[in-house]
């Protein structure tokens, strides 16, 4: 950001608006009653205060806080015996399960660096991440050893902990000291975007614990819920930072219970919510629709699920879906969007709580992201000059706060480009409304220019989704000789729908401004997705460019 930009008055005005908007809706501060402790120190604290409370429930085992703390301390001892020291990277190449959590806690207990590695990786992807992060020790399982063996000779990996050695590793003498530097490098979380090679985001335990505390404070629990802590059913992959936040950090810092499922299974999710009295879960709109249609729904008691969160990657949350969920589950279970965020910010940067009355959050400008969690600031600035823009104007979202990455790992140029004067330049387009709430409109690189006018793909996708037969839409840009660019839409329609692309385009022409109407609407059976559930727009752009109408 350029020197001398008058941000103080801008931020003072925003914070005043946000403070007023939070009243009666959200807490005014992000505070943990135990103070600032590292993640393993929080677990050790609960191991004293609530030793037999279930900390972690997974398919492979259930661990109390006492058992989880002990298991992590013993694995930390094993890692120390293998030469792992503070600052050393340790790869955790595992699916959801107890071992992942134990390994994370053990690594952090030593002051080493946790490197979560996607267990769905193939050789080329794995090679890149291991060579970039440089871990010498990998914690994994037998099923993943073959792909690791393909690339191991091209990486620094010297020690692999798999199934046969796990019992001995977790029976090793305890490593008692708990590293207490909240600002030391603690994790390399790799970006999971749709283009380019992933970059490692440097995160600290301060980032982790702030995020977990913000999630806990941001649910405004009653006394009983506060005492129980967050009980989270998580089937999101925990190598992904959103899964880490909701499936590990938030429940363990709050003294609650992490219920980790290996994968999405509607029946298992319903059973887990009832069995463990889950208070929260996060899933896609498609996940919630499947739960609503499941034959077990009516006989399951989901009354504890007071904070169900959704992620609108493909299909969008609508007032009708919210009303249907509330009618089926109960008045206290209000379905709402999770938050705005990215790997660089530890991803839980806003809170939508309290904006559900009359579907305010769903009927306002797309996409409503809510208020920044206390301690985090957003601005919307001019892409070229970095000057803050008036409320309602669209520009680049920039963010600063206690969970923004320290830097990109071994990428000084990318760091210099993204981090300027303490602000992370996200490359996202957004706007701030009169209450200081954030609205997201898409990536700058995705914006479509039609005769100089800006077309935001998310806006066109939302408008197309208003058609009753449209389940999901993805919009990309294609070159156009007359207008520079035009939108090109890919849509999924309801099973059995006779709707054609031409018919939907005619409907769109009567629904949105002419320059926003897609040049082509193509009906597809599926939309291509990344492993983290995002639409692969680069793939769609290439496909659209090959099939666009001739000039």
MARVOBA-846578 format. One record per atom (N, C-alpha, C): y, x, z; residue in one letter. Coordinates in steps of 0.05 Angstrom, whole numbers, plus 5000, padded with zeros to 4 digits. Each point is the difference from the previous one (the first is absolute). Layout:
BEGIN
YXZa ...
END
This chain:
BEGIN
497650175000x 502449835000x 502550185000x 502049934984x 502350164998x 501550025026x 501350235005x 501550045025x 502449825000x 500749905023x 502449845003x 499849714994x 497649904993x 499749714995x 500449855025x 501749795000x 500749865025x 497749815009x 498050135012x 497749845008x 500349885028x 501750125017x 500149915028x 500849715002x 502149914987x 500949735002x 497949814988x 498850094978x 497949844986x 497749965020x 499150215013x 497749985018x 500749845025x 502550045010x 500849845024x 500049704994x 500949934976x 500049714992x 497249904997x 498350164987x 497249924996x 498549965027x 500350195018x 498749995025x 500949765017x 502549934998x 501049775014x 498849744989x 499849994974x 498849764987x 497049985008x 498750235000x 497150005006x 499549945029x 501750105018x 499749935028x 500349705005x 501949884987x 500449715002x 497649854989x 499050094977x 497749874987x 497450035017x 499850215015x 497650045017x 499949815024x 502249915009x 500149845025x 498249754997x 498149995019x 498149785000x 497750034980x 500150214984x 497950044979x 498450255006x 501450225005x 498750265002x 501250165023x 498550195011x 501150175022x 502350174990x 501750095018x 502450154993x 499550305000x 497750095011x 499450285002x 497150064996x 499350254994x 497250094998x 499550195023x 498649895020x 499550155025x 497149975009x 498850225009x 497349995012x 500350045030x 498749835016x 500350035029x 499050265011x 498150134986x 498950255010x 501750244991x 502049954985x 501750224990x 498750134975x 501050234993x 499250134975x 497650185005x 497749914992x 497550155003x 498850034972x 498450204996x 498450034975x 497949784999x 498849964977x 497949804997x 497650065019x 498950255000x 497750045018x 500849985030x 502650055006x 500949975028x 500149705007x 500749834981x 500049715005x 497149925006x 498150094984x 497249935004x 499050105027x 500750245007x 499250115026x 501249835023x 502549914996x 501349835021x 498449745003x 499349874978x 498549755002x 497250055011x 498950254995x 497450065011x 500050015030x 502350055012x 500349985029x 500649725010x 501949874985x 500949735009x 498049784993x 498750024977x 498249794991x 497550134988x 498550155016x 497850174989x 497949854985x 499349755009x 497849864987x 500949804979x 502549984995x 501049824979x 499150104973x 499049834982x 499350104973x 502450104986x 499950254992x 502250124985x 499449974970x 497550034993x 499250014972x 497449864995x 500049814982x 497549864992x 499650054971x 497750124993x 499450064972x 497149954995x 499150014975x 497349944994x 498150215012x 500950255001x 498250215011x 499950005030x 502249925014x 499949995029x 502549885012x 499849925025x 502349905015x 500650205022x 502650085003x 500750205020x 502249885018x 499650045026x 502149935019x 502150224999x 502349955014x 502050225001x 498950255013x 498449975021x 498850235013x 498350154980x 498349864985x 498250134981x 501550124977x 502049864990x 501550104977x 501550265008x 501350005023x 501350245009x 498050235003x 497749955012x 498050215004x 498950104974x 499449824981x 498950084975x 502050174984x 502549935001x 502150154985x 500350285013x 500050015027x 500350265014x 497750194994x 497649894997x 497750164994x 500050104971x 500849834982x 500250094972x 502250214998x 502249965015x 502150205000x 498950275009x 498350005020x 498750245009x 498350134978x 498549844986x 498450104978x 501850134979x 502249864993x 501850114979x 501250275009x 500750015026x 501250255011x 497950234997x 497549945006x 497950204998x 499650094971x 500849844981x 499850084972x 502650124990x 501850065018x 502450154992x 502449834993x 500049745004x 502349834993x 502150045022x 502550064990x 502250055018x 502349824993x 502049985018x 502449834994x 501150074972x 500749804985x 501150044973x 498050014978x 497450055007x 497950014979x 499549724990x 499549974974x 499449744989x 497049955002x 499349755007x 497249915001x 499849754983x 498250014980x 499649774983x 498149805013x 500849744999x 498349795010x 499249834976x 497750054990x 499049884974x 497949795008x 501049775009x 498249805011x 501049724994x 498249804999x 500849724997x 500849905028x 500849745001x 500649875025x 497650025019x 500550075025x 497950015020x 500950165024x 498350015020x 500750135025x 500550304996x 498450134982x 500350284996x 502850084991x 501149834982x 502750064990x 501950015023x 500049815018x 501949995022x 499550235020x 497550065006x 499450225018x 501150264988x 499550044974x 500950244987x 503150025000x 501449794994x 502950005001x 501050085027x 498949885021x 500950065028x 499350295007x 497750104992x 499350275006x 501950204987x 500649964975x 501850184986x 502750005013x 501149775006x 502649985013x 500050125028x 497849975014x 499850115027x 500450305000x 499150134978x 500350294998x 502750094990x 501649814990x 502550084987x 499550094971x 497649944990x 499450054972x 501149784982x 499450014974x 501249824981x 497949824987x 500249755004x 498249804989x 500649954970x 497950044984x 500349954971x 497949794992x 500949744999x 498149794992x 499550024970x 497549994992x 499250034972x 498549754992x 500949884978x 498849764989x 497150034994x 498249845014x 497150034995x 499149904973x 501949874985x 499349914973x 500650214979x 501150235008x 500750214981x 497650104984x 500550064975x 498250154984x 500850295000x 498650174986x 500450295002x 502850094994x 501249914978x 502750104993x 502149935021x 499849755010x 502049925021x 499650155025x 497450045008x 499450145025x 500950294997x 499550124977x 500750284996x 503050045004x 501649824988x 502950025003x 500949995029x 499049815015x 501049965027x 499150235019x 497550094997x 499050225017x 501450264993x 500550054975x 501450254993x 502949995009x 501249774999x 502949975007x 500350025031x 498449855015x 500249995029x 498850255013x 497950114988x 498850255009x 498549985026x 498649785006x 498449995025x 497550194997x 499450145022x 497650165001x 497649865012x 500649785014x 497949845013x 500249724990x 497749884993x 499949724991x 498049845017x 500949785010x 498249815014x 499349784981x 497449964995x 499249814979x 497349885008x 498649884981x 497449885004x 498250094977x 497449985004x 498150104980x 500549874972x 500649755000x 500349864974x 502350124983x 501950135013x 502350124985x 499750304995x 497950125011x 499750294996x 499650074971x 498549854984x 499650094972x 502650034984x 501949825003x 502550034985x 501650235012x 499850055026x 501450235012x 498850264990x 497350014997x 498750244990x 500850064972x 500749804984x 500950054973x 502550184999x 501849975020x 502650144998x 500450215022x 498150015019x 500550165024x 500650294993x 498650114980x 500450284993x 502850064989x 501549794993x 502750044989x 502149945021x 499249965025x 501849935022x 499750195024x 501849985019x 499750175024x 497849915020x 498649784995x 498249885019x 497850205007x 499650065026x 497950185009x 498049875019x 500849785013x 498349865019x 500049704995x 497649884999x 499749724995x 498449885023x 501249795012x 498649855022x 499149744988x 497449974997x 498849754989x 498149885021x 498249834991x 498449835018x 498350165019x 498650204991x 498150145017x 501350145024x 502550094996x 501350165021x 501849835018x 500349744992x 501949835016x 499249975029x 497449955007x 499349975028x 500750255017x 499450234989x 500650245015x 503050055002x 501549934979x 502950045001x 501349835021x 499049755003x 501249825020x 498750025027x 498250205004x 498950065026x 500950285010x 501850124984x 501050265007x 501749985026x 500350215015x 501949995023x 502849924992x 501249845017x 502749894994x 502150214997x 501949944982x 502450164998x 502149845015x 500850095024x 501649855018x 503049984992x 501350224993x 502949974995x 500549814976x 502249855002x 500849834979x 502650104989x 500150084975x 502550104988x 502249795003x 502450095009x 502049815007x 502650024983x 499950154979x 502450034983x 500149774980x 501849815006x 500249764984x 501250064972x 501350234997x 501450064975x 498650214983x 497750095008x 498550194984x 498649854977x 499550144978x 498549874978x 497349905011x 499449754995x 497649875011x 498349884978x 501149934977x 498449874979x 501250054973x 498350034980x 500849994972x 498849754988x 501749804996x 499249754988x 500850014971x 498149984982x 500650034972x 500849744988x 502150024983x 501049764986x 497849884983x 500149744997x 498049864984x 501249844978x 502050114987x 501449864979x 498449964975x 501349894980x 498749944974x 500450214979x 501750205005x 500550214981x 500050275013x 499450214985x 500250275010x 497950075021x 499850265006x 498250095020x 501149945028x 498349925019x 500949945027x 501350245013x 502149945016x 501350205016x 499449965030x 499850215015x 499549985029x 502649955015x 500149785015x 502449945016x 499550115028x 501850175009x 499750125027x 501049815021x 498149925018x 500749825021x 499350125027x 501449925021x 499650105027x 498949785017x 499350075025x 499149795018x 502349825009x 502450115000x 502349825006x 500249784979x 499550074975x 500049804979x 497949795006x 497650095006x 497749825005x 500549815023x 500950115023x 500349845024x 502449814998x 502150094987x 502349824995x 499149764983x 498450054979x 499149784983x 498249815016x 498250115016x 498249835016x 501549835020x 502050135013x 501649855020x 501749794987x 501150064976x 501649804986x 498349764992x 497550044992x 498249784993x 499449845026x 499550135022x 499449865025x 502449845009x 502350135002x 502449865009x 500849774981x 499450044974x 500949814980x 498549744999x 497949975016x 498649745000x 500949815022x 501750105018x 501149845022x 497949845014x 498050145012x 497749865013x 500849875026x 498449805008x 500449905027x 498650195020x 500249945026x 499050185021x 497050064996x 498449804995x 497250044997x 499350184976x 501449954977x 499650164976x 500950285005x 502150045014x 501050275006x 498050165016x 498749865020x 498050145017x 497650074984x 499249844981x 497650064984x 500550214979x 502550044992x 500650184978x 499349874974x 500450154978x 499449904973x 497050014995x 498849784993x 497250004992x 500049954969x 499450204986x 500450004971x 497350014985x 499549814983x 497850014981x 501050144975x 498850224993x 501050164977x 497850064981x 500349914975x 498150084979x 501550164979x 502750035003x 501450184983x 498950285004x 499950174980x 499050275004x 501950165018x 498950135021x 501750135019x 500950284991x 498950104977x 501250244988x 502749934989x 500549754994x 502549904990x 501849955023x 502650074999x 501750015023x 500449725012x 500049794984x 500349735011x 497549935017x 497650084991x 497649965015x 500150165026x 501050254999x 500350175024x 501849865020x 502249894991x 501949875018x 498849765014x 498949824984x 499149745011x 497250025011x 498450194990x 497250015009x 499550205022x 501850195004x 499650215020x 502450035019x 502350074989x 502350075016x 501049775018x 500549774988x 501249785015x 498149915023x 497549954994x 498349915022x 499650215022x 499650254993x 499550205020x 502450085017x 502350004988x 502550065015x 500649775019x 499449754992x 500549775017x 497949945021x 497850164999x 497849955019x 498349764993x 500049934974x 498449784990x 497450094989x 499149874979x 497350054988x 500350024970x 498850214988x 499850024972x 497349914991x 499949794983x 497549904989x 500050084971x 498550214993x 499950114973x 497649904985x 500649884977x 497949924982x 499850194976x 497650044990x 499750204979x 501249904974x 500149744996x 501149894975x 500749715004x 501249884981x 500749725001x 497549834997x 499649825019x 497949804999x 501049765016x 500649784986x 501449775013x 498449905024x 497449974998x 498549905022x 500150195024x 499850274995x 500250195022x 502750005013x 502149974984x 502749995011x 500349765018x 499149764992x 500249775017x 498450045026x 497650114998x 498450055024x 501550205019x 501150214988x 501350205017x 502549895014x 501549844986x 502449885013x 499249845024x 498049834997x 499149835022x 498750165022x 498250184993x 498550155020x 501850185018x 502050124987x 501650205015x 502849895007x 500549754994x 502649895006x 502350144987x 499650064974x 502050164985x 502849865001x 502050165003x 502849904999x 501350044973x 499050194985x 501250064974x 498050104980x 500749974975x 498550134977x 502050004977x 499550174981x 501650014976x 498149994976x 500749834981x 498449974976x 501749914977x 498950004977x 501449904976x 500049705000x 501749884984x 499949714996x 497349914992x 498750154983x 497349934991x 498049995023x 500350185019x 498350005024x 500349755016x 502549915004x 500549765016x 499049754985x 500249994974x 499049784985x 496949985003x 498750234999x 497150015004x 499249905028x 501550085020x 499549905027x 500349705001x 502149904988x 500449715001x 497849844986x 498850124980x 497949874985x 497250055011x 499850175021x 497450075011x 498849785016x 497449944996x 498749785015x 500050045030x 500250245010x 500050055029x 502749965014x 502149964984x 502749995012x 500349785021x 499049764994x 500449775018x 498650045027x 497950155001x 498550035025x 500850255016x 501950154990x 500950255013x 502649945016x 500250105024x 502549985016x 501750244994x 502249964985x 501850214993x 502749985015x 500049865023x 502449945014x 501550255010x 498650225004x 501350245010x 501650154978x 499549934975x 501250144977x 502949914996x 501850105017x 502849914999x 501750164981x 499050224990x 501750174982x 498450074975x 499249814984x 498650064974x 502150104980x 499450234988x 501950124981x 498850014973x 501749974979x 499050014973x 501550204984x 498650104980x 501250204981x 499849884972x 502349954988x 500049864974x 500050204977x 497850144996x 499850194978x 499849864973x 498349794999x 499549874974x 501049715002x 498649835015x 500949735005x 502050015022x 501949815000x 502250005019x 499549785021x 501050065025x 500049805021x 502049784993x 499149755003x 501649774993x 500249815024x 502049825000x 500149805022x 497549835001x 498849944977x 497649835000x 497750145013x 499750264995x 497850155013x 500550025030x 502550065008x 500650015028x 499449745014x 500749784988x 499549745013x 497149945001x 498550084980x 497149955000x 498650175022x 500950255003x 498950175021x 500649895028x 502449925004x 500949895026x 498449755007x 499549834980x 498549755005x 497150075007x 498950204988x 497250075004x 499550165026x 501950175008x 499550195021x 501549925026x 502449884998x 501449925023x 503050074998x 501649855015x 502950024998x 501150285006x 498650155018x 501150265008x 499350224980x 498349944981x 499150214981x 501749974974x 502350135000x 501849984977x 499750244982x 499149954976x 499550214980x 502750114990x 500350275002x 502550124990x 499550274987x 501950084985x 499850274987x 500150225021x 498650214994x 499750225019x 502750155003x 500750174982x 502450165002x 500550154974x 502550114998x 500650194979x 499350285010x 499150164982x 499650285008x 498550154979x 499650265005x 498650184981x 498850225017x 498350154988x 498750225014x 502150195012x 502250044986x 502150185009x 501249915026x 500049745006x 501449905024x 498049905021x 497550054996x 497849905017x 499749704997x 501349884982x 499649744987x 500749755015x 500450005026x 500749755015x 502950015008x 501849964981x 502950055004x 501649755005x 498949774994x 501549755004x 498249805014x 501349785010x 498649795014x 501049744990x 498249824992x 500749744989x 499849785021x 499250075025x 499649805021x 502649845004x 499749745003x 502249825007x 501449884976x 499350084976x 501349894976x 498249804986x 498049895014x 498149824987x 500949705001x 501949945018x 500949725001x 501149914973x 499049774992x 500849884974x 499450204977x 498150185004x 499250204980x 502350164989x 501950065019x 502450154992x 499250264986x 498050145010x 499250254989x 498849984972x 498849774994x 498649974974x 501949874979x 502049865008x 501749864981x 502650154994x 500550225014x 502350164994x 499450194976x 502050164993x 499750184977x 497550175002x 498450024979x 497650175002x 500850295002x 498550165014x 497949945019x 501150055027x 499849815019x 501250035026x 498350195017x 501350205012x 498650205015x 500750005030x 502149855007x 500749975028x 502150215009x 500250025027x 501950195013x 498750275005x 501550214999x 498850265007x 499150005029x 497850145006x 499150025028x 502250155015x 500649945025x 502150135015x 499650314999x 502250134994x 499950304998x 500050094971x 499349834982x 500050064971x 502449884986x 501250154982x 502349904984x 499349994971x 500949794986x 499949994971x 502949984989x 500350114977x 502449954984x 499149944971x 501749864985x 499549974972x 502450144986x 499450204983x 502150174990x 499850014969x 502250094988x 500150044972x 498150234992x 498349964980x 498150214993x 501350264992x 502349984986x 501350244990x 501650145021x 501649855015x 501950135019x 499150015029x 498149835007x 499249985028x 501949845017x 501949874988x 502049845015x 498849745010x 500349935025x 498949745010x 501249774984x 498449814994x 500849774984x 500549755018x 501749824992x 500549765016x 497449835004x 500049845021x 497749835004x 499549824976x 497549974993x 499249844977x 499850154974x 501350234998x 499850164975x 497450165000x 498950044976x 497450134997x 500450304994x 498550165014x 500150294996x 497650135012x 500250265006x 497750155011x 499849965030x 497649955010x 499549985028x 499850295011x 501650065021x 499750265014x 499549935029x 498450175013x 499249945028x 500050265016x 500749975026x 499650225019x 499149885026x 498550155015x 498949905025x 498050195012x 498949935023x 498150185015x 497350044987x 499449864978x 497350034988x 500250104971x 502350084991x 500350114972x 498850284999x 498550054979x 498750264997x 501850235005x 498950225010x 501650255004x 500650134974x 498050014982x 500350114973x 497449944985x 500150054974x 497550004985x 498650285003x 497449995004x 498550255004x 500150174975x 500950255003x 500050204979x 501449894974x 502149845004x 501449894977x 503050005005x 501350235001x 502850015008x 501949854981x 499350004974x 501849864981x 499849705004x 497649905004x 499749715005x 501449925026x 499850185021x 501349955025x 503049994997x 501150194985x 502950024996x 501049754985x 498549914982x 500749764984x 500049745017x 498049985017x 499649755015x 501549995026x 500250225014x 501350015026x 502850134998x 502149835004x 502750104997x 501649915024x 501150195015x 501749945023x 498649825020x 497350035003x 498549845019x 499149734990x 500749944975x 499249744988x 497850044979x 497949845001x 497950004980x 500949824977x 500250114977x 500649844975x 497449904989x 499549745002x 497449894994x 499449964971x 502149984983x 499549934972x 499449704997x 500249855022x 499649714999x 502749864996x 499949784986x 502449834997x 500049785020x 502249955013x 500249795020x 502849905004x 500349825019x 502649905008x 499849925030x 502349995013x 500249925027x 501549735001x 499049815015x 501449745001x 502049985023x 501149775004x 502249975019x 499150055029x 497449985006x 499050065026x 499150295003x 500250154979x 499150285000x 497150034995x 498649794990x 497250014994x 499750124972x 497750144996x 499550144976x 498449824980x 500750024975x 498649874978x 499250224980x 497549994991x 498850204982x 499749884972x 500850164980x 499949914973x 498350174982x 499050225009x 498350174983x 500850294999x 498550154985x 500650294997x 502150034978x 501850205004x 502050064981x 498850054972x 497850165000x 498850074975x 498749754986x 499649795015x 498849764989x 502049804989x 502650045006x 502049814992x 500249994969x 500449764990x 500149964971x 502949944992x 501050144979x 502749964991x 499949854973x 501049755001x 500049834976x 502949964992x 500850144978x 502849994991x 501950075022x 499250205016x 501750095022x 499749845026x 498649784999x 499749835024x 497450085014x 500150015027x 497750085016x 498149775004x 497550064994x 497849805006x 498150145019x 499649875023x 498350105021x 497249884997x 498050174995x 497349894996x 499149825023x 500650075025x 499149825022x 501249724998x 502549994991x 501249744997x 498649834979x 499550124977x 498649854978x 497149935009x 498750185014x 497349945011x 500149775019x 502049995017x 500249785019x 500549734986x 501750014980x 500649754985x 497549914984x 498650184988x 497549924986x 498049885019x 499850115024x 498149905020x 500649725009x 502449894994x 500649735007x 498549804983x 498950094977x 498349824984x 497549945015x 499149755002x 497749935016x 497450134992x 499850084975x 497550124990x 500050315002x 502250125008x 500250295001x 499250105028x 498050185001x 499150125025x 501550265006x 500650154979x 501350265004x 501350084974x 502150165002x 501450104976x 500950295005x 500050154978x 501150285001x 501750034975x 502450105004x 501950024978x 500850304996x 499950094975x 500850274993x 502049994977x 501150234993x 502050024978x 498650104975x 500949894977x 499350114974x 502550054984x 500050204983x 502450054983x 500549764981x 502649964994x 500749784982x 502450094984x 499849994973x 502150114983x 502649845003x 499949745006x 502449845001x 501350025028x 498450015021x 501249995027x 499650245017x 498750214989x 499450245015x 497349985014x 499649805017x 497549955013x 499649705003x 497549925004x 499449725006x 497850005021x 499949795017x 497749975018x 497449934985x 497850095010x 497449934989x 498349925025x 498949765000x 498649905024x 497049984996x 498550085020x 497249965002x 499549805023x 498549794995x 499649805021x 497049935003x 499349945025x 497449895005x 500449705006x 498349844988x 500249715003x 497749905017x 500349755010x 498049885017x 497449964983x 497750035013x 497549964986x 499949734986x 499350004974x 499849754985x 502649904988x 502250145006x 502649924989x 500150054970x 500949804985x 500350034971x 502650134992x 501750085019x 502650104994x 499850254983x 501650014979x 500150244982x 502650165006x 499950244990x 502450175003x 502449884986x 499649884977x 502249884985x 501249765015x 498349845012x 500949775015x 501550085025x 499150225013x 501450095024x 502750124992x 500150134977x 502650114992x 502049784994x 499049784988x 501849774995x 501049895027x 498249985019x 500749905027x 502150195012x 499650264997x 501850195012x 502849984987x 500149944974x 502649984987x 501749775011x 498649805012x 501549785012x 500550045029x 499050235011x 500150045029x 501950235008x 500450204982x 501650235007x 501950074978x 501950175006x 502050084981x 498650124975x 501249964977x 498850094975x 499250295000x 501850175010x 499450294999x 497850085018x 499249835019x 497750065018x 497349914989x 500149834979x 497549894990x 498350214987x 497550035008x 498350214988x 499849974969x 500050234986x 499549994972x 497249894994x 498150085017x 497349914998x 498949945028x 498449795002x 498549945024x 497150024992x 498650195012x 497250044994x 498249915024x 498249824995x 498249915021x 497750195002x 499450105025x 497950205004x 498149905022x 497650105000x 498049925020x 500650145027x 500950254999x 500650165024x 502450184994x 501350095022x 502150194998x 498950275012x 500550224986x 499050265010x 501350085026x 498550095020x 501050075026x 499450285008x 501850125016x 499550265013x 498149955023x 498850215012x 498349975023x 501349865024x 502750025001x 501449875022x 501149724993x 499149894977x 500649734994x 502549954984x 501450214992x 502449964984x 499349984970x 501649864985x 499549964971x 500750264986x 498250094983x 500450244984x 501949934976x 502650025005x 501849914979x 500250204977x 499450265006x 500050194977x 497849924980x 497849915010x 497849924982x 500849754984x 501449815013x 500949764986x 502250074980x 501850195007x 502150074982x 498850124974x 498050175003x 498750124977x 498749784983x 498749815013x 498749794985x 502149824986x 502249945014x 502049834988x 501350144976x 500550265002x 501250154978x 498350014976x 497449995003x 498150004977x 499949734987x 500549785015x 499649744989x 502649844997x 502350125005x 502649854998x 500549914972x 501549784997x 500649894974x 501550204982x 499450014975x 501550174982x 502849904997x 502050194996x 502849924997x 500449844975x 
END
